[in-house]
Every structure is written in C-alpha cells, then in structure tokens.
Amino acid sequence: MLEQIEIIRHLYPNISDEKYKSYLEAMIPNNYTQIAIFENEICVGLTGLWYGIKLWSGKYMEIDNFIVHPEHRSKGIGKLLTDYVNQKATALDCTMIVLDAYTQNFTAHRFYYSQGYYPRGFHFIKTLNEEGLS
C-alpha cells in the first residue's frame, strides 16, 4: 500500500510518506484494505475499504478514498472498482456499502448514482484541528 502514495496524492497532495505510513499502520489492524487497478505497472485506480458493524445497518462495507487517476478517467476503471467492491461486500454478507463524497464533487455524485448509490442522510463533521487534516 505504501507504494501507491502517488495516486493517493491526487486526493491529498500534501500528505507525507511518514503520515501515510503511520495512518496505514493504524488502519490496517481495523479491517482496512486497498483495491488497486494497474496498467503497465502504474496504479490507475484505487479505493480503500473498511468493513464493520453498526446498529443501524448491521455488517457494512465502506468505500474510502476512491481515486481514478485523472488521465485514466472515463475508461471504466471506476466501474471495475465498484463492481469488485460489490462482490467483496456480498461475499462478506454485508447489508450495504457506504461512502462519503464531498458535497461539491458533482462528478463523483453522478458516478455513484450511476452505480446504484444514493444519499441516505448527511455526514456531519466538526473539525477540531485544521492542521492535522491531510
């Protein structure tokens, strides 16, 4: 996963190698994994995945940091990723797949709608440390 930092930087341009490594070390023991698509040994698509259980949903899978390299968009890479996530969530007997998309990211909204996702509510946040954000 550490080797994929360059595609991660399409979402988080300022993330350092050290921060990425420390986050992965904390996330992996908590059911975090990544799925990646490569073209000629270059990572052109990546998504993080978590699974867990919540009272309102039962077992769920969460898509986290869904990235398709800008030069490889509209080639079906996003669909390959979401199709694989669907298969994995079904195999794990999850009741649903969840994700967050920034409110102003209308391109992502259109894509997720086309894949069968819909908004169920609002994800509220309260930022406590702006400098700690990636």
LINURZI-V294738 format. One record per run of one state. SS is the DSSP state (2 for helix, 1 for strand, 0 for the rest). FROM is the first residue (numbers start at 0). TO is the last residue. If there is no record, write none. Layout:
BEGIN
SS&FROM&TO  SS&FROM&TO
END
This chain:
BEGIN
0&0&0  2&1&7  0&8&15  2&16&29  0&30&31  1&32&38  0&39&40  1&41&53  0&54&56  1&57&67  0&68&68  2&69&71  0&72&75  2&76&90  0&91&94  1&95&98  0&99&104  2&105&113  0&114&128  2&129&131  0&132&133
END
